[in-house]
């Protein structure tokens, strides 16, 4: 199979895999906040608490994430679609479109997320055309009143309410 064909099929399969949506933030050296929408996010370890996410090497804020050594991952709530799109765009001042503040760890924290993980970079690994950041969690917060945003087939949205009404059984 040709490389171009494999890449197209790969993108199709990954687009059919539903994920949550996050915004990852840090600061420039001068304290200016930077952030972007990310759906390549997963848990790594419970002891210690660790997670991972990845960023394309072409993204202009890669240097800030590499140099700063810390970042915050915001798990977006279903009503944050506009914010998600802003942070996925080329919009110059993304933070002017939302309420945010610096945490005690010096990280920009966006208001209204379902959950936030503040992390120090444990390891940054170059993998193909991306860098994978593994972070050790320093602080975390959850908003139990919120439901998560879902990304599927290049569409952002809510998990259908009827899904929650089904009896779920999870094997042990």
N, C-alpha and C positions, 0 to 999 in steps of 0.2 A: 504494500500500500504506500502511496506517495505521502510525503510529509504533510503537504497541504491538506490532503484528504483526512489524514489522522488527526490533524489539529482541528479541522471542522467537526469531526465526529466527537472528539474529546470535548469541545466547547458545547456541543449539543447535549451530550450526556450530563455534563456538569450543570448546564442550564436547567435540566430536568430534575436535578437534585435540589429539593427545597432547603434553604438555610435561613438562619436569622440574619439580621443586619446590624452592623456596628459602625460607630464613628470612632476613630482613633485620633487622639490629640497629644501634642507636646508643645514645646515652645522653641522659638529661635534663641540664639545666644543672648539677644537683647531683650528677651521676655515676650516678644510678639507671639501670640498663639498661632499654631498651624494644626490642621486636621483634615482627614479625608474619610469617605465612606469605604468600609471594608466588609466583605462577606466571607473572607478566608480566615476564619476564627475558630479555635477549638480549645478544649481543656487539655492539659498535659499531665498534671500531677496533683494529688491531694496533699502530699506531704513531701516537700513544701507545696503550697498552692502555686501552681504555674499554669500559664496559658500560652497560646501562640497565635500569630497572625502573620500575613505576608503582604509585601508591597512590591509593585512592579519597579524595576530599575529606572524606568523612564519618568517616574513621578517626581516632580520638582522638590517635594519636601523630604525625599529619602535621606538627604544629608542631615537634616534636623533630627530625624528619628535615630539615625546612626550615631550622631555626635552627642545627643543629650543624655542618653543612657537611662531614660525613663519615659513612660507614656501612660495614657489613660485610655481604656477601652469602654465605650458607652454602648450597652445593648439597647437598641432603639425600641421604643414603644410604638404600637400600631398607629398612633396619631401623628407620628413624626415623619411622615412621608416627604413633606416639603423640605424639611431640614436634611433628610437623607439625600434628596436630589441636589440641594445646594452644595453639600459637602462632596458630592460626586461630580460636580461641575467644575468649570474653570473660573468660577466666580472669584474675584480678587480678594474680597474681605468677607469670607464666609462667616466669621464670628459676629459681624454687624447684624446678622439676620436672626440671632438667638440670644437668650440670656445665659450668661456663663460667669464663672468666677475662678480665681486661682485657689487651688487647695493648699493645705498646709505642706504638701509635697511639691508645691510649685508647678502643678499641672492644671491646664484649663479644663474645668468641669462644666459640661453643658447641662442645663436644667431640663428636667422632664424625662430622662431616660428610665427604662425599666430597671437597669442596674449599671453600676460603674465599678470597674476594677482599676486601681492605680497600681502601676507596676514599675519595678526597676528591670532593666534589660539584663537577663541572665546570659543570653547568647544571641548573636545575630549570625545567621548562616546563609551564605549565598547558595541559591539553588536554581539553576537555569537562569531565566530572566527576572527572577524575584529574589528578595531577601526575606527569609523567615525570621521573625523576632520571637524569641521565647522570653516571657516575662515572669518574674517572681512577684506575686501579689503582695503589695504593701498595705493596702486598704481596700475595702469594698463596701458598697451600699446597694440595697435593693428597695424598690418601690413595689410592694405587693398589690397595689391598686391598679397596676398597669398590665396590659397584655402585650406580647411581643409582636414586632413586625416580621413579616416573612418575605423572602425573595425567591421567586420561582418563575422560570421561563422569561427572565428579564423584566418581571413585573414585581413591584413592591406592594404589599397589602397586609391585611389582617388574617389571622387564622379563622376560618369560618366558625361561627358560634355553635353550629350543630355538631362540630367535631368534639366540643367540650361535653356535649350531652350524651355521647356514646359511652357505654361501659368499656373501660379499658382493662386489659389484663396483660401484665408484663411477666414473662417467664423469669423464674429465679435463677 
